[in-house]
């Protein structure tokens, strides 16, 4: 037990060092991209005021936001505040960026976890079905569907789902995270889940096709191996072969791809939340980009990178629980 704890501690320490280096690199790249972009946060802030501003007042605003400083100085000031937990103040919402991320992330986390679990389970099950019935009509049909869904843009699929299931069939609400006209504190958990179904299903279509195709290929390689051929010669049934030999060798690659899909989910939930008017972190990021809200845009970028790193670290920790050989190989 002590050896396992020490091993996990070394993994966490190594992952923490890599995460810190990656976050530093992401902060530099994000800040440089925002600096060289045509974004003018001061002008956007002035437009939000709705009043005319003199050149002297604009200069005072630039001094307040630190825009008149050299880029290197601005980055060091921003990084210094970041290390103290201060992400700045959103020019769009007039609130601290940390508070906006904290509030919006709760909605986005529920959406992503539902979509992530649904895509993982659906993709793995369909991949096993295709692998066990390869080159038959179920395999060809499911494979064609996976190829089609993997090439469809998220926003287009979301619009189709919204048109069919919300407008035509009226099975689901047309958007938002709760009923219109009801305060957020009065929305029940069932109402939230009801509004969550359609965006989660749409978002799950992003990654389940890749997981299904990947699992099918891995399971096909396992079924063509010598030890599976020997098991068939001994008279083992397909169900027994899948349980004893197939799952252990296919679940780890599927798990790797599933945790790697965090980045895809972050790219997709921005579109999904905007299509369904879902008040999450993705809609806040889109609003920050369209309204030149640099502090909020940088905060969401760093938080997204951190979330993906945490997902990859969790995958590394779960490998040892699934396959003891990988756990023993950790120094």
N, C-alpha and C positions, 0 to 999 in steps of 0.2 A: 504493500500500500504506500509506504514512504517513497519507494522508487517511482511509482506512478505519479505521486504528487511532485517529486523533484523534476520528473520529466515534463510534466505539464507546466511547471514553473519556468523551465528553460524555454519551452515553446512560446509561452506568453511573453517572456523577456525578449526573445528574438523577434517575435512578431511586433512587440511594442517599439523596438528600435527601427524596424523596417517601416512601420506605420508613421513614426515621427519623421523619418527622412522623406517618405512619400508625401506627407502633408506639407512639409516645407517646400518641396518641389512644386506641388499643386498650387500652393499660395503664390509662389513666384510667377509661375506660368499664368495663373488667372489674373494676377495684378498687372502683368505686362500686357496681356491681351486687352484688358479693360483700358489701360493707359493709352495704347496705340489705336484703340477703336474711336470712331467719331462720336462716342457718347459724351454729352455735355451735361453732367449732373446739375450744375449751377443753373443752366438755362431751363432745365426741366423743373427744378425747384421753383424758379421764378414764375414759370407758367402755372404751376400749382397754386401759387399765391393769388393769382387772378387780378393782380394790380400792377401798375407800371413801376419800374424800379430804375432809379438813376444810376449813372456809372459809379458814383461813389458808394451807393448802397450795394451794387453788384460786387465792388471790390471788397466791401466788408463781408459779404456772404462768402466770397472766395477765400478770404482769410479765415473765416470761421470754419469752413469745410477743409481748409488746408490745400485747396486746389492750386494756389499760387506757388507752392513749394516745389522743388525739384522732385522727379519721380522717385529717386532713391530715398530721399528724406521722407516722402509720403509713405513709402512702403515700410520703412523702419518704424514710423509712428504707428501705422496700422498694425504691424506685427507686434509691437510693444503692447498696444491695447488688447490685441487678440490673446496674447499670453496671459493677460490679467482677466480674461473672460469677457472683455468688452468688444463686441462685434460691430459697434457703431449704432447709429440711429438711421432708420429707414426714412428716406426723403419722401416716399410715397405714402406710407402709413403714419408718419410722424411718431413712431414708437421705436423702442430698442429692437434691434434685429434678433437678438436672442429670444425675446418674448414672442416675436412673430413665428420664429422657427419652432419654438416649443409648442405653441398652440396649433399651428398647421401640421406639424409632424404627427400628432396623435391621429388625425384623420388619414394622413397619407400612410402611416404605419398599418392601420387597420386594412386599408385598401391593398397595400402591397403584400401583407401577410396572407390575406385571403387569396389573392391572385397567385402568389408564390406557392402556397400549399396546393391549390387547385391545379396549377400547371405541372408541379412535380409529380403528384399522384396520377393525374390523367396521362401525362407523358410517359411515365414509367410503365403503367398498366398497358397502354396502347403499344409501347415498344415491345413489351413481352409478348403481347398477342401477335404482333407482326413477326417477331422472331420465331415464335413457335409454329406459325402457319406461313412461313416465308414461301414466296412464289405462288401463292394461291390467291383467289379473288379477294378474300378479306385483307390480305397483306397489300395487294395492289391498290385496293380502294382506299385504305387508311394511309398508305404512303402518298397517294395523289393528293389527299386532303391535307396532309402535313406539308407537302411541297407548296400547295396553294396558300395555306395560311402563313407560312414562313415568308412569303413574298408580298403579303398584303400590308400596306401601311396601317399603323395603329389608328390614326385619325380617321381614315376612310372606313375601316372596320367599325370604329365607334359610331360614326354617323349612320352606317347601315343598321347596326344594332339598335340605335336610338330610333331610327325611322320605323323599323319593323316592330320592335317589342314595346316601344313607348307610344308612338304616334298611331300606328295601324292597329295593333292588337291591344294596346293599353294595359299590358300586363305589369309594367314597371313605370315608376315616375320618370319624368323627362329630365330630371337632373337634381342637383343639390344633395346635401347630406341629411336633409330632414324636410318635413312638410313645409310648404310656403306659408308664412304668417305665424309660425310657431317659434317661440324663443328656443334657443339652443339648449337651455337648461330644462325645458319641458319636453324635449324629444326623447322618446323611449328607446330602449336598446333594439327593440324589434323594428321600429321605424328606421333607425340607422342601418340595420342590416338589410331592410327592404330596399333602401336607396343605394346600398353598397353592392347589391348583386350584379347588376348590369355592368357597372364599371369594372368590377373584379373579373367577371367572365371575359370581358373584352381585353383586359390587360393580360389575362392568363394565356390568351391565344398567341401572345408574342413569343413565349419561350417553350410551351409544351410541345410544339412541333419539333424543335431541335432536340429536346430530350427524348422524344419518342423515336426519332430517326437514329440518334446516337445509341440508344438502348437496343434497338433492333439490330444494329450492326455488331455491337458487342456480344449480344446473345447469339447471333448467327456464328460468330467466331468460336464461341464456347461450344455450341452444338456440333460444330465441325471438328472439334478436337479429338484426340485419340482416346482420352479417358471417357468421354461421353459415348463414343462409338463402342468402347468396351462395356459401358453400362447398358447400352441398348442390347448388346449381344448377350448380356446376362438376363435380359428380359425385364428391365426396369421400364416403368411407364413414363410417359412424357411429363406427367405431373410430378413424379418423384425426381426426375432428372432436373426439372426446372427448380424444384425446391432445394435439392442437395448441391447442384453444381451451377445452375444458371444465375440464381439470385445473388450469391456471394460474389461472383465475378462481374456482375453488371451493376450492382447497386452503388459501388464506389465511383465508377466513371459517371453514373447518373447523378450522384450526389455532388461530384465536382462541378459538373455542368449546371446543376441546380443552384449552387451557391454562386457560381460565376454569373448567373443570370441576374444577380442584384443590379449590376450595371445596366443591363437591358431594361430592367423594371424602372430604374430611375430615368432612363431615356424615354420610356413609354408612358409612365404615369403623368408626365408633363402634358402630353397630348391627350391622354384619357381624361384627366381632370379638367382640362379646358373644354373638351367636347361635351362632357356631362356637367359642366359648371360645378365641379366638386371642389369645395374649399379646402384644398390641401397645400402641401409644399410645392407641388408642381405648378399649380395656378399662381402661387405667389412668385415663383421663379419667372414664369412667363410675364407676369405684370411688371416685375422688376426690370426685365430686359426691354420691354416695350416702353417703359417710362423712365429709363436711364437711372434706375435706383441702384447705384454702384454698391453701397454697403450691403444691401439685402442680396444682391446678385453674388457677391463674393462670399457672403455667409452661407448661402445655400450651396454654392460650389464646394466649399470646404466640408460642410456637413455631409454632402452626398459622397465625397471621397472617403470620409471617415466611416460612413455606414458600409460602403463596399469593402473596406479593409476589415471591419469587424466581421462581416459575413465570411470572408475568406479565412479568417482566423478560426471562426467556429467550425468551418469545414475541416481544417487541419486537426482540430481537437476531436472531431467525430470520427475521423478515419481510424484512429486507434481503437475506438469502441466497436467499430464494425469489423475490422480485420486486425487481429492481434499481432500478425506478422509486421504490419506497419508500425504498430506501437512499440514492438521490440526493436525496430530499426532506428527509432529516434535516439540520438546520442544522449 
